[in-house]
């Protein structure tokens, strides 16, 4: 094809291995600048040139596309932080900081290709994160404690600390979400991250097995016998299936012992180095729950114990309003709650499980306590009674039911005023 310009194409010209064109546009800061487009053929450039003319007529146009790092920083601040819950925003920021910015940050947003994303994913799956993040290099070369010294990647013995397939999936999901927003803002024409497939995370060989009703009873009886101040918290986690943050975020304003119900509407989490008392994980998590007798008596015990702690602390007491507090009235650190749960499990002689697994045995405990299925349905926050009844298909033995009732009756005796 001839290199001559066509009629009305004064700004289209041969450039390197193809053609280029420009349009005078008004930038967001009000300045007049040239915006360039490129292509291998005159036809390609002409189409881009026409679209750019149309875009310039609509309003301000950026003449320089941001890098992936620049756009992700803007996206986190202006889109993610205002729209998502603090914990979710922190998770997004973590993936951007550790995986997206180091791997793709220098790429221009409008130049990011499917091949770039695929190469990044392949590299992320095999890259040692101890090397990439400088974990071992951050340790001192000399220290009195050998466990604190450099021991692997920094001294030439790579530990090959690669990320899981689930982490790779999550990082790609964050990138896809950011590029979807870039499409809505008309900064890119397609979402290249959505065009790259990632293998599903491998199914674990064996799922963690939650406690049986007998193990849960043994744990609760051991905690009650030891006078564990967190015993009422364990009751709420096991019998009501409350999450850690929901238990620790519960306030006395949300507890109505006379009516026998609590309102689950907030949770306590550590986000960005500070404790945040905010909304529950999902809308479905916010609910008014009826309290089985064992929960009522446990909370009565907790109120008496807190009053005693308040008197003992005197001026050092902080009136935070939380149901579960330290000896000085301050909120309980979530990680410390995990540690106490693990320590109490070991002392009780039961299998160690994650605190999150307590939600899975809630239905069985409610059945053992002879809680009516309709009430259990409300506690478990199921939409259909059939779902609740499936859990109730496991009927604890008569001896287990008797033991659970005995536990509740013993609590009732303890809760009676002296």
C-alpha positions in Angstrom: 0.0 0.0 0.0 1.2 3.5 -0.8 2.5 5.6 2.1 0.5 8.6 0.8 -2.0 10.1 3.2 -5.7 9.9 2.2 -8.1 12.8 2.2 -8.8 14.1 5.7 -6.0 11.9 7.1 -3.4 14.6 7.6 -2.4 13.2 10.9 -1.9 9.6 9.8 1.7 8.9 8.8 4.1 6.0 8.3 5.8 5.0 11.6 8.4 2.3 12.2 6.9 -1.0 11.1 3.4 0.4 10.5 1.5 3.7 10.8 0.7 6.2 13.5 -1.8 9.0 14.0 -2.7 11.7 16.6 -5.6 13.8 17.7 -5.5 17.0 19.7 -7.4 16.3 22.9 -8.2 18.1 26.1 -6.7 16.3 29.1 -8.4 16.1 32.5 -6.3 19.0 33.8 -7.6 21.2 31.0 -4.5 21.2 28.8 -4.4 20.6 25.0 -2.1 17.7 24.0 -1.7 15.2 21.2 -2.9 11.6 21.8 -1.3 9.0 19.6 -2.6 5.7 18.2 -0.5 3.0 16.4 -1.1 0.1 14.1 0.4 -2.2 11.4 -1.9 -1.0 8.6 -3.4 2.4 7.6 -6.9 0.9 8.0 -6.2 -0.2 11.6 -4.9 3.3 12.5 -7.7 5.0 10.7 -10.3 3.1 12.7 -8.5 3.9 16.0 -8.1 7.5 14.8 -11.9 7.8 14.2 -12.7 6.3 17.6 -10.2 8.7 19.3 -11.9 11.7 17.6 -15.2 10.6 18.9 -13.8 10.1 22.4 -12.2 13.6 22.3 -15.6 15.1 21.4 -17.3 13.5 24.5 -14.9 15.0 27.1 -11.4 15.0 28.6 -9.0 12.2 27.5 -5.9 11.0 29.2 -2.9 11.1 26.9 -0.8 8.7 29.0 -2.1 5.3 30.2 -1.1 4.4 33.8 0.9 1.4 34.7 -0.7 -1.6 36.3 0.9 -0.5 39.7 -0.5 3.0 39.3 -4.0 1.9 38.4 -4.1 -0.8 41.2 -3.1 1.9 43.8 -5.9 4.2 42.5 -8.4 1.2 42.4 -7.7 0.2 46.0 -8.1 3.7 47.3 -11.0 4.9 45.3 -13.0 1.8 44.6 -12.1 -1.1 47.0 -11.8 0.7 50.3 -15.0 2.7 50.0 -17.1 -0.2 48.7 -15.9 -3.3 50.6 -15.7 -4.3 54.2 -12.3 -3.5 55.9 -11.2 -7.1 56.1 -12.0 -7.8 52.4 -10.2 -4.6 51.4 -7.2 -5.6 53.4 -7.1 -9.0 51.6 -7.3 -7.3 48.2 -4.5 -5.0 49.1 -2.4 -8.0 50.3 -2.7 -9.7 46.9 -1.8 -6.4 45.1 1.2 -5.8 47.3 2.7 -9.4 47.3 1.8 -10.7 43.8 0.3 -8.2 41.3 2.5 -5.2 41.7 5.8 -7.2 41.7 4.8 -9.3 38.7 2.8 -6.9 36.5 3.2 -3.5 38.0 5.6 -2.1 35.4 3.2 -3.0 32.5 1.1 -0.3 30.9 -2.6 -0.8 31.6 -3.6 -0.4 28.0 -0.8 -2.7 26.8 -1.5 -5.6 29.2 -2.1 -8.8 27.1 -3.4 -12.3 27.7 0.2 -13.5 27.2 1.4 -11.2 29.9 -1.2 -12.5 32.4 -0.5 -16.1 31.5 3.3 -15.7 31.9 2.7 -14.0 35.3 0.5 -16.9 36.5 2.9 -19.5 35.3 5.8 -17.7 37.1 3.7 -17.2 40.3 3.1 -20.9 40.6 6.8 -21.8 40.6 8.3 -18.7 42.2 9.7 -19.1 45.8 8.0 -16.4 47.8 10.8 -16.4 50.4 13.1 -15.2 47.7 10.6 -12.9 46.0 9.6 -11.1 49.2 13.0 -11.2 50.8 11.8 -13.1 53.9 15.0 -14.8 54.8 17.1 -11.8 53.7 15.2 -9.7 56.3 16.5 -12.0 59.1 19.9 -11.0 60.7 22.9 -12.9 59.6 24.1 -13.2 63.2 21.8 -13.7 66.2 22.1 -15.4 69.6 18.9 -17.4 68.8 19.7 -19.7 65.8 16.0 -19.8 64.8 16.1 -16.1 64.0 19.2 -16.2 61.7 19.2 -16.4 57.9 18.8 -20.0 57.1 17.7 -20.6 53.5 17.3 -18.4 50.5 19.7 -15.6 51.7 22.5 -18.1 52.1 22.0 -20.0 48.9 19.7 -22.8 50.1 16.3 -21.9 48.5 13.4 -23.3 50.5 11.1 -23.3 47.5 8.2 -21.7 49.4 5.7 -21.5 46.6 2.1 -20.4 46.9 -0.9 -22.7 46.8 -3.1 -23.0 43.7 -5.9 -21.3 45.6 -3.7 -18.3 46.2 -2.9 -18.1 42.5 -6.7 -18.2 41.8 -7.4 -15.5 44.3 -4.7 -13.2 42.9 -6.0 -13.7 39.4 -9.5 -12.9 40.7 -8.3 -9.6 42.2 -6.7 -8.6 38.9 -9.8 -9.5 37.0 -11.9 -7.4 39.3 -9.5 -4.4 38.8 -9.6 -4.8 35.0 -13.4 -5.0 35.1 -13.5 -1.6 36.8 -11.0 -0.3 34.2 -13.4 -1.4 31.5 -16.3 0.4 33.2 -14.1 3.5 33.2 -13.3 3.0 29.5 -9.6 2.7 30.1 -9.3 -0.7 28.4 -11.5 -2.4 25.8 -11.4 -5.9 27.2 -10.5 -7.8 30.4 -7.5 -9.9 29.5 -7.5 -11.6 33.0 -10.9 -13.2 32.3 -9.5 -14.8 29.2 -6.9 -16.7 31.1 -7.9 -20.0 32.7 -6.5 -21.2 36.0 -6.7 -24.8 37.1 -9.0 -25.3 40.1 -7.4 -25.8 43.4 -6.7 -29.5 44.2 -9.3 -31.2 46.3 -7.8 -32.1 49.7 -7.4 -35.8 50.2 -9.4 -35.6 53.5 -11.6 -32.8 54.8 -11.1 -31.8 58.4 -13.5 -33.9 60.5 -15.4 -31.8 63.1 -16.0 -33.0 66.6 -18.7 -35.4 67.4 -21.4 -34.4 69.9 -19.5 -36.5 72.6 -16.2 -34.6 71.9 -18.0 -31.2 72.0 -19.6 -32.2 75.3 -16.2 -33.3 76.7 -14.6 -30.0 75.7 -17.4 -27.9 77.2 -17.4 -29.9 80.5 -13.7 -29.6 80.8 -13.8 -25.8 80.2 -16.7 -25.4 82.7 -14.9 -27.6 85.3 -11.7 -25.5 85.0 -13.6 -22.3 85.4 -12.3 -21.1 82.0 -13.5 -17.4 81.6 -14.0 -18.1 77.9 -16.4 -21.0 78.6 -19.5 -19.0 77.7 -17.8 -17.9 74.4 -17.2 -21.6 73.6 -20.9 -22.3 74.2 -22.0 -19.6 71.8 -19.5 -20.8 69.2 -20.6 -24.4 69.5 -24.3 -24.2 70.2 -25.2 -21.1 68.0 -22.4 -21.5 65.4 -21.2 -17.9 65.8 -18.0 -17.0 64.1 -15.0 -15.9 66.1 -15.5 -12.2 65.2 -19.3 -12.4 66.0 -18.5 -13.9 69.4 -15.8 -11.3 70.3 -17.9 -8.5 68.8 -21.0 -9.3 70.8 -22.0 -6.4 73.1 -24.4 -6.4 76.1 -26.7 -4.0 74.2 -27.3 -6.9 71.8 -28.2 -9.4 74.5 -31.7 -9.8 76.0 -31.6 -12.5 78.6 -35.2 -11.9 79.7 -36.5 -12.5 76.2 -33.9 -15.2 75.6 -32.4 -13.8 72.4 -29.3 -12.0 71.0 -28.9 -9.8 68.0 -25.9 -10.7 65.9 -25.1 -7.6 63.9 -21.4 -6.8 64.4 -18.0 -8.6 64.5 -14.6 -7.8 65.9 -11.6 -8.1 63.6 -8.0 -7.0 63.4 -7.6 -5.0 60.2 -4.4 -3.2 59.1 -3.0 -3.4 62.6 -6.0 -2.2 64.5 -9.2 -3.8 66.0 -12.3 -2.9 64.0 -15.8 -3.4 65.4 -17.9 -3.5 62.2 -20.6 -5.2 60.2 -21.0 -9.0 60.0 -19.5 -11.0 57.2 -22.7 -11.1 55.1 -26.2 -9.7 55.2 -27.5 -13.2 56.1 -25.2 -13.3 59.1 -27.1 -10.4 60.7 -30.0 -11.9 62.7 -31.9 -12.1 65.9 -31.3 -15.6 67.4 -33.2 -17.4 70.1 -31.1 -18.6 72.9 -31.3 -22.2 74.1 -31.2 -22.5 77.9 -27.6 -23.5 78.0 -26.7 -20.2 76.3 -28.8 -18.1 78.6 -27.3 -19.6 81.7 -23.8 -19.3 80.3 -24.3 -15.6 79.6 -25.6 -15.1 83.1 -22.4 -16.7 84.4 -20.4 -14.4 82.1 -22.2 -11.3 83.4 -21.5 -12.2 87.0 -17.8 -13.0 86.2 -17.4 -9.7 84.4 -18.9 -7.7 87.3 -16.4 -9.5 89.6 -13.5 -8.6 87.2 -14.7 -5.0 87.1 -14.5 -4.7 90.9 -11.1 -6.3 91.0 -9.7 -4.0 88.3 -11.0 -0.8 89.9 -9.7 2.3 88.1 -7.9 0.1 85.5 -11.3 -1.1 84.1 -12.3 0.0 80.6 -16.0 0.0 80.0 -16.0 -1.2 76.4 -19.5 -2.8 76.4 -18.3 -6.1 75.0 -19.5 -9.3 76.5 -16.1 -11.0 76.4 -13.2 -8.9 77.6 -9.8 -9.1 79.2 -9.4 -8.6 83.0 -9.2 -4.9 82.3 -12.4 -4.7 80.2 -10.7 -4.3 76.9 -11.6 -6.4 73.8 -10.1 -9.8 73.4 -7.5 -10.1 70.6 -8.9 -12.5 68.0 -5.6 -14.5 67.7 -5.5 -14.9 71.4 -9.0 -16.4 71.3 -7.7 -19.0 68.8 -4.7 -19.8 71.1 -6.9 -20.2 74.1 -9.3 -22.5 72.2 -6.4 -24.7 71.1 -4.9 -24.8 74.6 -8.3 -25.7 76.1 -8.8 -28.5 73.5 -5.4 -30.0 74.5 -6.2 -29.9 78.2 -9.6 -31.5 77.5 -8.0 -34.3 75.7 -10.0 -33.9 72.5 -8.8 -33.7 68.9 -7.5 -30.3 67.8 -9.7 -28.6 65.3 -9.8 -25.1 63.8 -12.1 -22.7 65.6 -14.0 -22.2 62.4 -15.0 -25.9 62.4 -17.2 -25.4 65.5 -19.9 -24.0 63.1 -20.2 -27.5 61.5 -21.3 -29.3 64.7 -23.9 -26.7 65.7 -26.8 -28.6 64.3 -25.9 -31.8 66.1 -25.5 -30.1 69.4 -28.9 -28.4 69.0 -30.4 -31.9 68.4 -28.7 -33.2 71.5 -30.2 -30.4 73.5 -33.7 -31.3 72.2 -34.1 -27.8 70.6 -37.1 -27.8 68.3 -36.2 -28.0 64.6 -38.0 -24.7 63.9 -35.9 -22.9 66.5 -32.8 -24.7 65.2 -33.6 -23.5 61.7 -33.6 -19.9 62.9 -30.3 -20.4 64.8 -28.6 -22.0 61.8 -30.0 -19.3 59.5 -31.4 -21.8 57.0 -34.0 -20.7 54.4 -35.8 -24.0 54.3 -36.7 -26.4 57.1 -35.6 -29.3 54.9 -32.0 -28.2 55.1 -32.2 -28.2 58.9 -33.8 -31.6 59.0 -31.0 -33.0 57.0 -28.6 -32.0 59.8 -31.1 -33.4 62.3 -31.0 -36.8 60.6 -28.0 -37.6 62.9 -29.8 -38.2 66.2 -27.4 -38.3 69.2 -27.7 -41.3 71.5 -29.9 -41.2 74.6 -26.9 -41.1 76.8 -25.5 -38.1 74.9 -28.8 -36.3 75.2 -28.9 -37.0 78.9 -25.3 -35.8 79.4 -26.0 -32.5 77.5 -29.1 -31.8 79.5 -27.2 -32.5 82.7 -24.5 -30.0 81.6 -27.3 -27.4 81.1 -28.9 -28.2 84.4 -25.5 -27.9 86.2 -25.0 -24.5 84.5 -28.4 -23.4 85.7 -27.5 -24.2 89.3 -24.3 -22.2 88.9 -26.2 -19.3 87.5 -28.7 -19.1 90.4 -27.9 -16.1 92.7 -26.2 -17.0 95.9 
